Amino acid sequence: MNAELEYSIMQHHAAELRRAAADQRRVREARKGNRSERRHRSVLARLIAS
């Protein structure tokens, strides 16, 4: 395998890893956001039910 081809494969793989990391970050942030919303809704539901 010549050096240029190997370099382009490495670049492509690095870009895939960056995309995967960004996706995981988005999922983690979305889960954090959903947890806080659920917490607020449950508190609000308790107040309304009382």
PDBQT receptor file of N, H, CA, C and O in Angstrom, charges set to zero:
ATOM      1  N   MET A   1       0.861  -1.177   0.000  1.00  0.00    +0.000 N 
ATOM      2  CA  MET A   1       0.000   0.000   0.000  1.00  0.00    +0.000 C 
ATOM      3  C   MET A   1       0.905   1.237   0.000  1.00  0.00    +0.000 C 
ATOM      4  O   MET A   1       1.826   1.337   0.811  1.00  0.00    +0.000 OA
ATOM      5  N   ASN A   2       0.640   2.164  -0.901  1.00  0.00    +0.000 N 
ATOM      6  H   ASN A   2      -0.108   2.083  -1.559  1.00  0.00    +0.000 HD
ATOM      7  CA  ASN A   2       1.502   3.342  -0.925  1.00  0.00    +0.000 C 
ATOM      8  C   ASN A   2       1.103   4.318   0.187  1.00  0.00    +0.000 C 
ATOM      9  O   ASN A   2       0.011   4.229   0.749  1.00  0.00    +0.000 OA
ATOM     10  N   ALA A   3       1.989   5.225   0.480  1.00  0.00    +0.000 N 
ATOM     11  H   ALA A   3       2.876   5.296   0.023  1.00  0.00    +0.000 HD
ATOM     12  CA  ALA A   3       1.831   6.122   1.615  1.00  0.00    +0.000 C 
ATOM     13  C   ALA A   3       0.600   7.034   1.458  1.00  0.00    +0.000 C 
ATOM     14  O   ALA A   3      -0.107   7.290   2.433  1.00  0.00    +0.000 OA
ATOM     15  N   GLU A   4       0.347   7.516   0.255  1.00  0.00    +0.000 N 
ATOM     16  H   GLU A   4       0.921   7.308  -0.538  1.00  0.00    +0.000 HD
ATOM     17  CA  GLU A   4      -0.795   8.422   0.062  1.00  0.00    +0.000 C 
ATOM     18  C   GLU A   4      -2.120   7.715   0.311  1.00  0.00    +0.000 C 
ATOM     19  O   GLU A   4      -3.022   8.279   0.931  1.00  0.00    +0.000 OA
ATOM     20  N   LEU A   5      -2.238   6.493  -0.165  1.00  0.00    +0.000 N 
ATOM     21  H   LEU A   5      -1.505   6.034  -0.668  1.00  0.00    +0.000 HD
ATOM     22  CA  LEU A   5      -3.463   5.729   0.051  1.00  0.00    +0.000 C 
ATOM     23  C   LEU A   5      -3.655   5.432   1.540  1.00  0.00    +0.000 C 
ATOM     24  O   LEU A   5      -4.757   5.563   2.072  1.00  0.00    +0.000 OA
ATOM     25  N   GLU A   6      -2.581   5.035   2.195  1.00  0.00    +0.000 N 
ATOM     26  H   GLU A   6      -1.686   4.928   1.763  1.00  0.00    +0.000 HD
ATOM     27  CA  GLU A   6      -2.650   4.753   3.623  1.00  0.00    +0.000 C 
ATOM     28  C   GLU A   6      -3.048   6.010   4.404  1.00  0.00    +0.000 C 
ATOM     29  O   GLU A   6      -3.849   5.946   5.337  1.00  0.00    +0.000 OA
ATOM     30  N   TYR A   7      -2.477   7.149   4.009  1.00  0.00    +0.000 N 
ATOM     31  H   TYR A   7      -1.826   7.201   3.252  1.00  0.00    +0.000 HD
ATOM     32  CA  TYR A   7      -2.804   8.418   4.665  1.00  0.00    +0.000 C 
ATOM     33  C   TYR A   7      -4.271   8.781   4.472  1.00  0.00    +0.000 C 
ATOM     34  O   TYR A   7      -4.922   9.235   5.413  1.00  0.00    +0.000 OA
ATOM     35  N   SER A   8      -4.801   8.588   3.268  1.00  0.00    +0.000 N 
ATOM     36  H   SER A   8      -4.273   8.219   2.503  1.00  0.00    +0.000 HD
ATOM     37  CA  SER A   8      -6.203   8.929   3.020  1.00  0.00    +0.000 C 
ATOM     38  C   SER A   8      -7.134   7.992   3.798  1.00  0.00    +0.000 C 
ATOM     39  O   SER A   8      -8.187   8.417   4.274  1.00  0.00    +0.000 OA
ATOM     40  N   ILE A   9      -6.747   6.721   3.927  1.00  0.00    +0.000 N 
ATOM     41  H   ILE A   9      -5.892   6.375   3.540  1.00  0.00    +0.000 HD
ATOM     42  CA  ILE A   9      -7.546   5.776   4.721  1.00  0.00    +0.000 C 
ATOM     43  C   ILE A   9      -7.543   6.204   6.187  1.00  0.00    +0.000 C 
ATOM     44  O   ILE A   9      -8.578   6.169   6.851  1.00  0.00    +0.000 OA
ATOM     45  N   MET A  10      -6.372   6.608   6.687  1.00  0.00    +0.000 N 
ATOM     46  H   MET A  10      -5.531   6.637   6.147  1.00  0.00    +0.000 HD
ATOM     47  CA  MET A  10      -6.284   7.067   8.079  1.00  0.00    +0.000 C 
ATOM     48  C   MET A  10      -7.147   8.309   8.299  1.00  0.00    +0.000 C 
ATOM     49  O   MET A  10      -7.819   8.424   9.324  1.00  0.00    +0.000 OA
ATOM     50  N   GLN A  11      -7.131   9.231   7.347  1.00  0.00    +0.000 N 
ATOM     51  H   GLN A  11      -6.585   9.138   6.514  1.00  0.00    +0.000 HD
ATOM     52  CA  GLN A  11      -7.952  10.436   7.457  1.00  0.00    +0.000 C 
ATOM     53  C   GLN A  11      -9.436  10.074   7.496  1.00  0.00    +0.000 C 
ATOM     54  O   GLN A  11     -10.191  10.619   8.301  1.00  0.00    +0.000 OA
ATOM     55  N   HIS A  12      -9.848   9.156   6.628  1.00  0.00    +0.000 N 
ATOM     56  H   HIS A  12      -9.235   8.713   5.975  1.00  0.00    +0.000 HD
ATOM     57  CA  HIS A  12     -11.243   8.732   6.572  1.00  0.00    +0.000 C 
ATOM     58  C   HIS A  12     -11.657   8.076   7.888  1.00  0.00    +0.000 C 
ATOM     59  O   HIS A  12     -12.738   8.349   8.410  1.00  0.00    +0.000 OA
ATOM     60  N   HIS A  13     -10.803   7.221   8.413  1.00  0.00    +0.000 N 
ATOM     61  H   HIS A  13      -9.925   7.000   7.988  1.00  0.00    +0.000 HD
ATOM     62  CA  HIS A  13     -11.096   6.546   9.670  1.00  0.00    +0.000 C 
ATOM     63  C   HIS A  13     -11.190   7.562  10.815  1.00  0.00    +0.000 C 
ATOM     64  O   HIS A  13     -12.074   7.457  11.666  1.00  0.00    +0.000 OA
ATOM     65  N   ALA A  14     -10.295   8.531  10.837  1.00  0.00    +0.000 N 
ATOM     66  H   ALA A  14      -9.577   8.617  10.146  1.00  0.00    +0.000 HD
ATOM     67  CA  ALA A  14     -10.325   9.561  11.876  1.00  0.00    +0.000 C 
ATOM     68  C   ALA A  14     -11.620  10.373  11.789  1.00  0.00    +0.000 C 
ATOM     69  O   ALA A  14     -12.209  10.712  12.815  1.00  0.00    +0.000 OA
ATOM     70  N   ALA A  15     -12.058  10.681  10.581  1.00  0.00    +0.000 N 
ATOM     71  H   ALA A  15     -11.579  10.405   9.747  1.00  0.00    +0.000 HD
ATOM     72  CA  ALA A  15     -13.303  11.423  10.404  1.00  0.00    +0.000 C 
ATOM     73  C   ALA A  15     -14.499  10.604  10.897  1.00  0.00    +0.000 C 
ATOM     74  O   ALA A  15     -15.417  11.146  11.513  1.00  0.00    +0.000 OA
ATOM     75  N   GLU A  16     -14.484   9.294  10.622  1.00  0.00    +0.000 N 
ATOM     76  H   GLU A  16     -13.739   8.853  10.121  1.00  0.00    +0.000 HD
ATOM     77  CA  GLU A  16     -15.565   8.429  11.121  1.00  0.00    +0.000 C 
ATOM     78  C   GLU A  16     -15.589   8.410  12.645  1.00  0.00    +0.000 C 
ATOM     79  O   GLU A  16     -16.659   8.469  13.252  1.00  0.00    +0.000 OA
ATOM     80  N   LEU A  17     -14.424   8.329  13.261  1.00  0.00    +0.000 N 
ATOM     81  H   LEU A  17     -13.555   8.282  12.768  1.00  0.00    +0.000 HD
ATOM     82  CA  LEU A  17     -14.351   8.323  14.717  1.00  0.00    +0.000 C 
ATOM     83  C   LEU A  17     -14.849   9.643  15.301  1.00  0.00    +0.000 C 
ATOM     84  O   LEU A  17     -15.531   9.651  16.326  1.00  0.00    +0.000 OA
ATOM     85  N   ARG A  18     -14.512  10.758  14.655  1.00  0.00    +0.000 N 
ATOM     86  H   ARG A  18     -13.958  10.752  13.823  1.00  0.00    +0.000 HD
ATOM     87  CA  ARG A  18     -14.994  12.069  15.128  1.00  0.00    +0.000 C 
ATOM     88  C   ARG A  18     -16.515  12.162  15.027  1.00  0.00    +0.000 C 
ATOM     89  O   ARG A  18     -17.172  12.686  15.927  1.00  0.00    +0.000 OA
ATOM     90  N   ARG A  19     -17.075  11.645  13.913  1.00  0.00    +0.000 N 
ATOM     91  H   ARG A  19     -16.541  11.220  13.183  1.00  0.00    +0.000 HD
ATOM     92  CA  ARG A  19     -18.536  11.652  13.758  1.00  0.00    +0.000 C 
ATOM     93  C   ARG A  19     -19.201  10.795  14.825  1.00  0.00    +0.000 C 
ATOM     94  O   ARG A  19     -20.215  11.191  15.398  1.00  0.00    +0.000 OA
ATOM     95  N   ALA A  20     -18.636   9.624  15.094  1.00  0.00    +0.000 N 
ATOM     96  H   ALA A  20     -17.812   9.302  14.628  1.00  0.00    +0.000 HD
ATOM     97  CA  ALA A  20     -19.200   8.732  16.114  1.00  0.00    +0.000 C 
ATOM     98  C   ALA A  20     -19.139   9.386  17.490  1.00  0.00    +0.000 C 
ATOM     99  O   ALA A  20     -20.085   9.282  18.271  1.00  0.00    +0.000 OA
ATOM    100  N   ALA A  21     -18.038  10.056  17.787  1.00  0.00    +0.000 N 
ATOM    101  H   ALA A  21     -17.270  10.141  17.153  1.00  0.00    +0.000 HD
ATOM    102  CA  ALA A  21     -17.903  10.732  19.080  1.00  0.00    +0.000 C 
ATOM    103  C   ALA A  21     -18.918  11.867  19.196  1.00  0.00    +0.000 C 
ATOM    104  O   ALA A  21     -19.502  12.071  20.261  1.00  0.00    +0.000 OA
ATOM    105  N   ALA A  22     -19.127  12.596  18.122  1.00  0.00    +0.000 N 
ATOM    106  H   ALA A  22     -18.653  12.431  17.258  1.00  0.00    +0.000 HD
ATOM    107  CA  ALA A  22     -20.102  13.689  18.140  1.00  0.00    +0.000 C 
ATOM    108  C   ALA A  22     -21.514  13.140  18.345  1.00  0.00    +0.000 C 
ATOM    109  O   ALA A  22     -22.309  13.725  19.081  1.00  0.00    +0.000 OA
ATOM    110  N   ASP A  23     -21.825  12.021  17.697  1.00  0.00    +0.000 N 
ATOM    111  H   ASP A  23     -21.180  11.546  17.099  1.00  0.00    +0.000 HD
ATOM    112  CA  ASP A  23     -23.135  11.391  17.877  1.00  0.00    +0.000 C 
ATOM    113  C   ASP A  23     -23.337  10.958  19.324  1.00  0.00    +0.000 C 
ATOM    114  O   ASP A  23     -24.400  11.182  19.902  1.00  0.00    +0.000 OA
ATOM    115  N   GLN A  24     -22.317  10.338  19.905  1.00  0.00    +0.000 N 
ATOM    116  H   GLN A  24     -21.453  10.156  19.435  1.00  0.00    +0.000 HD
ATOM    117  CA  GLN A  24     -22.417   9.903  21.299  1.00  0.00    +0.000 C 
ATOM    118  C   GLN A  24     -22.605  11.085  22.223  1.00  0.00    +0.000 C 
ATOM    119  O   GLN A  24     -23.381  11.018  23.176  1.00  0.00    +0.000 OA
ATOM    120  N   ARG A  25     -21.884  12.189  21.942  1.00  0.00    +0.000 N 
ATOM    121  H   ARG A  25     -21.253  12.244  21.168  1.00  0.00    +0.000 HD
ATOM    122  CA  ARG A  25     -22.035  13.401  22.756  1.00  0.00    +0.000 C 
ATOM    123  C   ARG A  25     -23.461  13.927  22.689  1.00  0.00    +0.000 C 
ATOM    124  O   ARG A  25     -24.045  14.300  23.706  1.00  0.00    +0.000 OA
ATOM    125  N   ARG A  26     -24.020  13.953  21.467  1.00  0.00    +0.000 N 
ATOM    126  H   ARG A  26     -23.545  13.650  20.640  1.00  0.00    +0.000 HD
ATOM    127  CA  ARG A  26     -25.397  14.440  21.303  1.00  0.00    +0.000 C 
ATOM    128  C   ARG A  26     -26.381  13.566  22.067  1.00  0.00    +0.000 C 
ATOM    129  O   ARG A  26     -27.305  14.076  22.701  1.00  0.00    +0.000 OA
ATOM    130  N   VAL A  27     -26.189  12.260  22.011  1.00  0.00    +0.000 N 
ATOM    131  H   VAL A  27     -25.438  11.845  21.497  1.00  0.00    +0.000 HD
ATOM    132  CA  VAL A  27     -27.079  11.340  22.723  1.00  0.00    +0.000 C 
ATOM    133  C   VAL A  27     -26.979  11.578  24.216  1.00  0.00    +0.000 C 
ATOM    134  O   VAL A  27     -27.996  11.655  24.906  1.00  0.00    +0.000 OA
ATOM    135  N   ARG A  28     -25.740  11.697  24.726  1.00  0.00    +0.000 N 
ATOM    136  H   ARG A  28     -24.914  11.635  24.166  1.00  0.00    +0.000 HD
ATOM    137  CA  ARG A  28     -25.553  11.933  26.158  1.00  0.00    +0.000 C 
ATOM    138  C   ARG A  28     -26.211  13.229  26.604  1.00  0.00    +0.000 C 
ATOM    139  O   ARG A  28     -26.870  13.271  27.643  1.00  0.00    +0.000 OA
ATOM    140  N   GLU A  29     -26.030  14.302  25.807  1.00  0.00    +0.000 N 
ATOM    141  H   GLU A  29     -25.495  14.267  24.963  1.00  0.00    +0.000 HD
ATOM    142  CA  GLU A  29     -26.634  15.593  26.155  1.00  0.00    +0.000 C 
ATOM    143  C   GLU A  29     -28.157  15.503  26.116  1.00  0.00    +0.000 C 
ATOM    144  O   GLU A  29     -28.834  16.088  26.961  1.00  0.00    +0.000 OA
ATOM    145  N   ALA A  30     -28.694  14.779  25.146  1.00  0.00    +0.000 N 
ATOM    146  H   ALA A  30     -28.143  14.304  24.459  1.00  0.00    +0.000 HD
ATOM    147  CA  ALA A  30     -30.151  14.633  25.045  1.00  0.00    +0.000 C 
ATOM    148  C   ALA A  30     -30.689  13.868  26.246  1.00  0.00    +0.000 C 
ATOM    149  O   ALA A  30     -31.740  14.215  26.786  1.00  0.00    +0.000 OA
ATOM    150  N   ARG A  31     -29.975  12.830  26.666  1.00  0.00    +0.000 N 
ATOM    151  H   ARG A  31     -29.121  12.548  26.228  1.00  0.00    +0.000 HD
ATOM    152  CA  ARG A  31     -30.420  12.072  27.843  1.00  0.00    +0.000 C 
ATOM    153  C   ARG A  31     -30.396  12.928  29.089  1.00  0.00    +0.000 C 
ATOM    154  O   ARG A  31     -31.304  12.843  29.916  1.00  0.00    +0.000 OA
ATOM    155  N   LYS A  32     -29.364  13.761  29.239  1.00  0.00    +0.000 N 
ATOM    156  H   LYS A  32     -28.626  13.831  28.567  1.00  0.00    +0.000 HD
ATOM    157  CA  LYS A  32     -29.290  14.662  30.399  1.00  0.00    +0.000 C 
ATOM    158  C   LYS A  32     -30.483  15.609  30.389  1.00  0.00    +0.000 C 
ATOM    159  O   LYS A  32     -31.120  15.828  31.420  1.00  0.00    +0.000 OA
ATOM    160  N   GLY A  33     -30.778  16.163  29.236  1.00  0.00    +0.000 N 
ATOM    161  H   GLY A  33     -30.260  15.985  28.398  1.00  0.00    +0.000 HD
ATOM    162  CA  GLY A  33     -31.898  17.094  29.108  1.00  0.00    +0.000 C 
ATOM    163  C   GLY A  33     -33.216  16.419  29.434  1.00  0.00    +0.000 C 
ATOM    164  O   GLY A  33     -34.059  17.012  30.106  1.00  0.00    +0.000 OA
ATOM    165  N   ASN A  34     -33.415  15.187  28.973  1.00  0.00    +0.000 N 
ATOM    166  H   ASN A  34     -32.730  14.705  28.426  1.00  0.00    +0.000 HD
ATOM    167  CA  ASN A  34     -34.660  14.469  29.234  1.00  0.00    +0.000 C 
ATOM    168  C   ASN A  34     -34.826  14.169  30.710  1.00  0.00    +0.000 C 
ATOM    169  O   ASN A  34     -35.940  14.232  31.230  1.00  0.00    +0.000 OA
ATOM    170  N   ARG A  35     -33.739  13.845  31.394  1.00  0.00    +0.000 N 
ATOM    171  H   ARG A  35     -32.834  13.795  30.972  1.00  0.00    +0.000 HD
ATOM    172  CA  ARG A  35     -33.824  13.551  32.827  1.00  0.00    +0.000 C 
ATOM    173  C   ARG A  35     -34.333  14.757  33.598  1.00  0.00    +0.000 C 
ATOM    174  O   ARG A  35     -35.220  14.626  34.442  1.00  0.00    +0.000 OA
ATOM    175  N   SER A  36     -33.780  15.930  33.314  1.00  0.00    +0.000 N 
ATOM    176  H   SER A  36     -33.060  16.036  32.629  1.00  0.00    +0.000 HD
ATOM    177  CA  SER A  36     -34.195  17.110  34.058  1.00  0.00    +0.000 C 
ATOM    178  C   SER A  36     -35.648  17.459  33.742  1.00  0.00    +0.000 C 
ATOM    179  O   SER A  36     -36.383  17.900  34.625  1.00  0.00    +0.000 OA
ATOM    180  N   GLU A  37     -36.067  17.265  32.488  1.00  0.00    +0.000 N 
ATOM    181  H   GLU A  37     -35.470  16.907  31.770  1.00  0.00    +0.000 HD
ATOM    182  CA  GLU A  37     -37.467  17.528  32.146  1.00  0.00    +0.000 C 
ATOM    183  C   GLU A  37     -38.387  16.582  32.914  1.00  0.00    +0.000 C 
ATOM    184  O   GLU A  37     -39.418  16.994  33.445  1.00  0.00    +0.000 OA
ATOM    185  N   ARG A  38     -38.000  15.315  32.965  1.00  0.00    +0.000 N 
ATOM    186  H   ARG A  38     -37.162  14.980  32.533  1.00  0.00    +0.000 HD
ATOM    187  CA  ARG A  38     -38.830  14.343  33.685  1.00  0.00    +0.000 C 
ATOM    188  C   ARG A  38     -38.928  14.717  35.153  1.00  0.00    +0.000 C 
ATOM    189  O   ARG A  38     -39.998  14.616  35.753  1.00  0.00    +0.000 OA
ATOM    190  N   ARG A  39     -37.825  15.146  35.731  1.00  0.00    +0.000 N 
ATOM    191  H   ARG A  39     -36.955  15.229  35.244  1.00  0.00    +0.000 HD
ATOM    192  CA  ARG A  39     -37.811  15.505  37.139  1.00  0.00    +0.000 C 
ATOM    193  C   ARG A  39     -38.771  16.675  37.385  1.00  0.00    +0.000 C 
ATOM    194  O   ARG A  39     -39.543  16.656  38.344  1.00  0.00    +0.000 OA
ATOM    195  N   HIS A  40     -38.723  17.676  36.532  1.00  0.00    +0.000 N 
ATOM    196  H   HIS A  40     -38.096  17.691  35.753  1.00  0.00    +0.000 HD
ATOM    197  CA  HIS A  40     -39.607  18.831  36.699  1.00  0.00    +0.000 C 
ATOM    198  C   HIS A  40     -41.066  18.445  36.500  1.00  0.00    +0.000 C 
ATOM    199  O   HIS A  40     -41.946  18.905  37.228  1.00  0.00    +0.000 OA
ATOM    200  N   ARG A  41     -41.314  17.602  35.513  1.00  0.00    +0.000 N 
ATOM    201  H   ARG A  41     -40.599  17.228  34.922  1.00  0.00    +0.000 HD
ATOM    202  CA  ARG A  41     -42.695  17.198  35.272  1.00  0.00    +0.000 C 
ATOM    203  C   ARG A  41     -43.245  16.415  36.451  1.00  0.00    +0.000 C 
ATOM    204  O   ARG A  41     -44.403  16.591  36.830  1.00  0.00    +0.000 OA
ATOM    205  N   SER A  42     -42.412  15.539  37.043  1.00  0.00    +0.000 N 
ATOM    206  H   SER A  42     -41.471  15.396  36.736  1.00  0.00    +0.000 HD
ATOM    207  CA  SER A  42     -42.915  14.729  38.155  1.00  0.00    +0.000 C 
ATOM    208  C   SER A  42     -43.192  15.617  39.368  1.00  0.00    +0.000 C 
ATOM    209  O   SER A  42     -44.164  15.386  40.087  1.00  0.00    +0.000 OA
ATOM    210  N   VAL A  43     -42.371  16.609  39.601  1.00  0.00    +0.000 N 
ATOM    211  H   VAL A  43     -41.582  16.797  39.017  1.00  0.00    +0.000 HD
ATOM    212  CA  VAL A  43     -42.601  17.543  40.703  1.00  0.00    +0.000 C 
ATOM    213  C   VAL A  43     -43.888  18.316  40.427  1.00  0.00    +0.000 C 
ATOM    214  O   VAL A  43     -44.714  18.480  41.325  1.00  0.00    +0.000 OA
ATOM    215  N   LEU A  44     -44.063  18.782  39.220  1.00  0.00    +0.000 N 
ATOM    216  H   LEU A  44     -43.392  18.649  38.490  1.00  0.00    +0.000 HD
ATOM    217  CA  LEU A  44     -45.265  19.526  38.839  1.00  0.00    +0.000 C 
ATOM    218  C   LEU A  44     -46.505  18.635  38.989  1.00  0.00    +0.000 C 
ATOM    219  O   LEU A  44     -47.542  19.090  39.473  1.00  0.00    +0.000 OA
ATOM    220  N   ALA A  45     -46.398  17.382  38.578  1.00  0.00    +0.000 N 
ATOM    221  H   ALA A  45     -45.556  17.012  38.185  1.00  0.00    +0.000 HD
ATOM    222  CA  ALA A  45     -47.541  16.463  38.705  1.00  0.00    +0.000 C 
ATOM    223  C   ALA A  45     -47.913  16.261  40.166  1.00  0.00    +0.000 C 
ATOM    224  O   ALA A  45     -49.097  16.191  40.493  1.00  0.00    +0.000 OA
ATOM    225  N   ARG A  46     -46.929  16.166  41.048  1.00  0.00    +0.000 N 
ATOM    226  H   ARG A  46     -45.966  16.223  40.782  1.00  0.00    +0.000 HD
ATOM    227  CA  ARG A  46     -47.209  16.014  42.482  1.00  0.00    +0.000 C 
ATOM    228  C   ARG A  46     -47.913  17.246  43.029  1.00  0.00    +0.000 C 
ATOM    229  O   ARG A  46     -48.840  17.135  43.832  1.00  0.00    +0.000 OA
ATOM    230  N   LEU A  47     -47.474  18.409  42.596  1.00  0.00    +0.000 N 
ATOM    231  H   LEU A  47     -46.721  18.498  41.944  1.00  0.00    +0.000 HD
ATOM    232  CA  LEU A  47     -48.090  19.639  43.088  1.00  0.00    +0.000 C 
ATOM    233  C   LEU A  47     -49.539  19.760  42.619  1.00  0.00    +0.000 C 
ATOM    234  O   LEU A  47     -50.415  20.185  43.373  1.00  0.00    +0.000 OA
ATOM    235  N   ILE A  48     -49.775  19.382  41.364  1.00  0.00    +0.000 N 
ATOM    236  H   ILE A  48     -49.063  19.038  40.752  1.00  0.00    +0.000 HD
ATOM    237  CA  ILE A  48     -51.122  19.467  40.804  1.00  0.00    +0.000 C 
ATOM    238  C   ILE A  48     -52.045  18.436  41.481  1.00  0.00    +0.000 C 
ATOM    239  O   ILE A  48     -53.210  18.728  41.751  1.00  0.00    +0.000 OA
ATOM    240  N   ALA A  49     -51.527  17.249  41.749  1.00  0.00    +0.000 N 
ATOM    241  H   ALA A  49     -50.580  17.012  41.529  1.00  0.00    +0.000 HD
ATOM    242  CA  ALA A  49     -52.326  16.188  42.352  1.00  0.00    +0.000 C 
ATOM    243  C   ALA A  49     -52.692  16.512  43.804  1.00  0.00    +0.000 C 
ATOM    244  O   ALA A  49     -53.713  16.038  44.302  1.00  0.00    +0.000 OA
ATOM    245  N   SER A  50     -51.875  17.306  44.479  1.00  0.00    +0.000 N 
ATOM    246  H   SER A  50     -51.046  17.691  44.074  1.00  0.00    +0.000 HD
ATOM    247  CA  SER A  50     -52.128  17.603  45.894  1.00  0.00    +0.000 C 
ATOM    248  C   SER A  50     -53.308  18.507  46.109  1.00  0.00    +0.000 C 
ATOM    249  O   SER A  50     -53.634  18.837  47.249  1.00  0.00    +0.000 OA
TER     250      SER A  50
